[in-house]
């Protein structure tokens, strides 16, 4: 293969990776449960409302700036959440790090003890405890059912939303997130 061919194929590969970062490219990766993922027409900023951890300390979404965030709203009494949470835990274990964080937010009337018990029952080991005890963030986002998962870009704006249970450790979910990370 000549130098021209190598340059052509390298350029083609780069443009293919850039195409994945657009919504059409991401939608093509959305199969199975991820077919329910709705991409925003434009990034939607979120308020930087406080969430609390197991000790009661405040945390804000702005602490995750620079990373893609899989922001999951759930509750201990939610059956679909019980099935979904281990997939989020495995996603965090596999892809979480410098470029991606999975942040579960227990909303409504969830106690720290209840969340800890829930995590132990479903064997969640890699996710933080975050609570939205007054449901301020959930209400602001117009969330009425659970679970709901948002994908935030590194600037902290919502770029996609999935309502209902999903397998976040599926090949499709990981392909979408890997494409976002590679493009961003």
Secondary structure, DSSP 8 states (H G I E B T S, - for coil): --HHHHHHHHHHHHHHHHHHTSHHHHHHH--GGGGG-EEEEEEEE-----EE-TTS-EE-GGGGTTSEEEEEEE-TT-HHHHHHHHHHHHHHHHH-SSSEEEEEEEESS--HHHHHHHHHHHT--S----EETT-HHHHHTT--SS-EEEEE-TTSEEEEEEES---TTSHHHHHHHHHHHHH-
